[in-house]
């Protein structure tokens, strides 16, 4: 019985090891990342990032290697550098389907080409910059809408400027102006209690706001083709589509 228990224990440990260890074929994607951070080589790190590198609202994305080096200390503090540099390729990194390879439950994401595609860590410097940018954003808005928790999207279509804010606890607010107006002008429409709906596992989603018999639906494109717009606005009366207007520019993309 003791022998059997020992064999079962060994098989269990082997199964756990094989389940959580990063497959050997992905090591070449991760090892250069670890090495660059061990050397604290900003140039090498900048070359290992897929651009644009999105940052948390309201900070702008980092567009290229030169900008990454300039903003390096915003994105990577000593804590994050140490976490990556000291990470164990077998126990700290894991392949998660099509999403890529993640470190420590998603603090850093790398694709199979060895490029960093996501950093879910905000340094104290970024937090301070974000606070100042949010304050400036609120000052630029009409007094009726300058209170919110987080900007979700800020779009322009051919006819409208559209903004969605999270007022807190996923209470979404829709605001729109005709294209000839500014955010400091009184909005044409303000709708509350929007609902979010995700379409499959690719990330595409939509926000729906109701106003009597009318529905305003903003469809967000996360995964599309090269010609796909960032999203589009649909307006329905009952079930009849009255308007479909593609986004032509994202004024301030949050997530």
FIPATOR-838963 format. One line per 3 residues: number of its first residue (from 1); their letters; for each residue x, y, z of C-alpha. Coordinates in pm, whole numbers, plus 50000, padded with zeros to 5 digits. Layout:
<pts>
NUM = a = X/Y/Z  ...
</pts>
This chain:
<pts>
1 = xxx = 50000/50000/50000  50283/50241/50089  50448/50161/49755
4 = xxx = 50122/50226/49571  50073/50557/49751  50430/50658/49663
7 = xxx = 50373/50576/49295  50045/50773/49293  50220/51070/49458
10 = xxx = 50497/51066/49198  50246/51046/48912  50051/51334/49066
13 = xxx = 50361/51551/49094  50459/51464/48738  50113/51560/48613
16 = xxx = 50120/51894/48797  50470/51966/48666  50368/51894/48306
19 = xxx = 50047/52095/48346  50207/52415/48467  50555/52409/48308
22 = xxx = 50589/52621/47997  50639/52401/47692  50997/52389/47567
25 = xxx = 50901/52524/47223  50793/52855/47382  51115/52905/47579
28 = xxx = 51279/53087/47288  50994/53339/47296  51044/53422/47664
31 = xxx = 51416/53381/47738  51527/53693/47543  51272/53897/47741
34 = xxx = 51406/53772/48073  51766/53833/47958  51694/54192/47849
37 = xxx = 51546/54276/48188  51830/54106/48373  52071/54330/48181
40 = xxx = 51841/54630/48230  51901/54700/47861  51641/54959/47762
43 = xxx = 51729/54939/47393  51692/54561/47389  51365/54582/47581
46 = xxx = 51229/54844/47342  51307/54613/47050  51110/54331/47215
49 = xxx = 50779/54520/47228  50497/54508/46974  50374/54860/46908
52 = xxx = 50159/55042/46980  50184/54938/47346  49858/55030/47515
55 = xxx = 49865/55196/47854  49587/55224/48108  49339/55511/48074
58 = xxx = 49398/55799/48023  49763/55751/47926  49838/55742/47552
61 = xxx = 49975/55430/47388  50349/55410/47325  50401/55423/46950
64 = xxx = 50760/55313/46888  51097/55216/47037  51220/55573/47079
67 = xxx = 50909/55667/47276  50940/55353/47491  51296/55445/47587
70 = xxx = 51183/55801/47665  50893/55678/47880  51070/55370/48017
73 = xxx = 51053/55475/48383  50680/55541/48349  50613/55183/48244
76 = xxx = 50885/54985/48422  50967/55057/48784  51226/54866/48986
79 = xxx = 50960/54628/49114  50840/54519/48769  51194/54495/48629
82 = xxx = 51291/54267/48917  50980/54048/48874  51057/53989/48506
85 = xxx = 51432/53952/48550  51402/53698/48831  51113/53502/48678
88 = xxx = 51143/53126/48635  51059/53021/48281  50919/52688/48397
91 = xxx = 50701/52798/48688  50618/53166/48637  50525/53170/48266
94 = xxx = 50227/52996/48109  50081/52967/47757  49715/53072/47751
97 = xxx = 49561/52965/47422  49558/53225/47144  49608/53509/47393
100 = xxx = 49980/53443/47430  50223/53365/47710  50168/53531/48046
103 = xxx = 50386/53599/48348  50241/53561/48697  49872/53550/48605
106 = xxx = 49901/53824/48344  50131/54099/48475  50316/54073/48140
109 = xxx = 50203/53912/47813  50434/53792/47533  50329/53652/47196
112 = xxx = 50482/53345/47035  50713/53567/46829  50876/53685/47151
115 = xxx = 50721/54032/47149  50574/54192/47462  50208/54266/47382
118 = xxx = 50073/54372/47720  50185/54507/48058  49922/54504/48331
121 = xxx = 50116/54700/48589  50090/55069/48667  50384/55243/48827
124 = xxx = 50350/55526/49079  50471/55762/48806  50196/55651/48568
127 = xxx = 49936/55681/48843  50039/56042/48906  50033/56127/48535
130 = xxx = 49693/55962/48496  49548/56162/48784  49658/56488/48624
133 = xxx = 49524/56389/48281  49186/56288/48423  49158/56621/48603
136 = xxx = 49236/56806/48278  48980/56595/48089  48708/56677/48340
139 = xxx = 48784/57048/48315  48744/57034/47935  48388/56893/47955
142 = xxx = 48053/57062/47997  47953/57091/48363  47666/56844/48314
145 = xxx = 47905/56555/48243  48233/56642/48416  48180/56388/48692
148 = xxx = 48274/56028/48612  48495/55741/48722  48661/55636/48398
151 = xxx = 48643/55719/48031  48556/55408/47828  48565/55550/47476
154 = xxx = 48568/55884/47294  48477/55851/46925  48407/56060/46621
157 = xxx = 48185/55937/46339  48097/56133/46027  47802/56290/46212
160 = xxx = 47869/56272/46585  48118/56289/46865  48034/56015/47113
163 = xxx = 48164/55947/47460  48100/55664/47707  48200/55702/48071
166 = xxx = 48181/55457/48358  48023/55646/48648  48127/55368/48886
169 = xxx = 48029/55003/48933  47984/54960/48555  47713/55227/48540
172 = xxx = 47776/55344/48182  47679/55688/48050  47637/55777/47682
175 = xxx = 47695/56134/47569  47684/56269/47214  47724/56595/47028
178 = xxx = 47679/56683/46663  48016/56686/46488  48032/57067/46479
181 = xxx = 48023/57097/46860  48294/57071/47125  48298/56861/47445
184 = xxx = 48270/57185/47642  47931/57249/47477  47610/57118/47628
187 = xxx = 47556/56761/47500  47272/56684/47262  47199/56351/47431
190 = xxx = 47284/56201/47769  47174/55844/47844  47242/55639/48156
193 = xxx = 47245/55273/48262  47406/55131/47951  47459/54757/47920
196 = xxx = 47770/54584/47788  47759/54259/47589  48057/54053/47473
199 = xxx = 48056/53865/47143  48247/53538/47183  48599/53520/47326
202 = xxx = 48773/53756/47082  48700/54071/47280  48454/54239/47042
205 = xxx = 48171/54390/47246  47892/54644/47241  47728/54902/47466
208 = xxx = 47350/54950/47447  47158/55251/47577  46778/55282/47569
211 = xxx = 46571/55597/47527  46204/55506/47503  46154/55324/47172
214 = xxx = 46508/55409/47062  46824/55205/47116  47177/55338/47072
217 = xxx = 47428/55057/47018  47804/55117/47003  47989/54817/46864
220 = xxx = 48359/54799/46955  48601/54618/46724  48885/54446/46908
223 = xxx = 48956/54175/46653  48883/54257/46289  49053/54286/45953
226 = xxx = 49292/54560/45840  49004/54769/45704  48777/54731/46008
229 = xxx = 48688/55060/46180  48745/55086/46558  48370/55053/46588
232 = xxx = 48040/55201/46479  47717/55352/46608  47380/55195/46534
235 = xxx = 47049/55365/46618  46726/55166/46622  46362/55263/46661
238 = xxx = 46200/54950/46797  46376/54690/46578  46421/54911/46271
241 = xxx = 46777/55028/46200  46775/55404/46144  47149/55474/46136
244 = xxx = 47478/55290/46105  47774/55529/46132  48136/55402/46138
247 = xxx = 48400/55552/46366  48650/55764/46173  48874/55856/46467
250 = xxx = 48927/55765/46830  48989/56085/47019  49095/55914/47340
253 = xxx = 49091/55532/47345  49079/55403/47702  49097/55019/47686
</pts>
